[in-house]
Amino acid sequence: MVQEYAADIAAQMGITLSRVAVVDGKLLGCRDSHLLQLYSGGHMESVLIYQRELEDLQNGLGCARLEARIRAAITRLKMLLEPCQ
């Protein structure tokens, strides 16, 4: 679900994501958070997301902080994709 959410936000911002992955936080030693990895054009940016935000998203509730963090990561990714001027 969060993969589609991130891809939709990226599309609104004019970027196509080639891959969106969620790394289970338990593998990283965190019980209540995960790592959302966004890929495009051979580059990757990550954003920390919390279990509660995932649950809210699955229940149809919006989360402005989650959206803001995803937008920030996509902005960083766009900067990597743009040629230096």
LINGIWO-V235288 format. One record per residue. RES is the residue in one letter. PSI is psi as a letter, one per 30 degrees, with the letter a starting at -180 (none if undefined). Layout:
# LINGIWO-V235288
[[RES,PSI] [RES,PSI]]
This chain:
# LINGIWO-V235288
[[M,e] [V,f] [Q,e] [E,e] [Y,e] [A,e] [A,e] [D,e] [I,e] [A,e] [A,e] [Q,e] [M,g] [G,g] [I,k] [T,k] [L,k] [S,f] [R,k] [V,k] [A,k] [V,k] [V,k] [D,k] [G,f] [K,e] [L,f] [L,g] [G,g] [C,k] [R,f] [D,g] [S,l] [H,l] [L,k] [L,j] [Q,k] [L,k] [Y,k] [S,k] [G,h] [G,g] [H,l] [M,k] [E,k] [S,l] [V,k] [L,k] [I,k] [Y,k] [Q,e] [R,e] [E,e] [L,e] [E,e] [D,e] [L,e] [Q,f] [N,g] [G,g] [L,k] [G,l] [C,j] [A,e] [R,e] [L,e] [E,e] [A,e] [R,e] [I,e] [R,e] [A,e] [A,e] [I,e] [T,e] [R,e] [L,e] [K,e] [M,e] [L,e] [L,f] [E,k] [P,k] [C,k] [Q,none]]
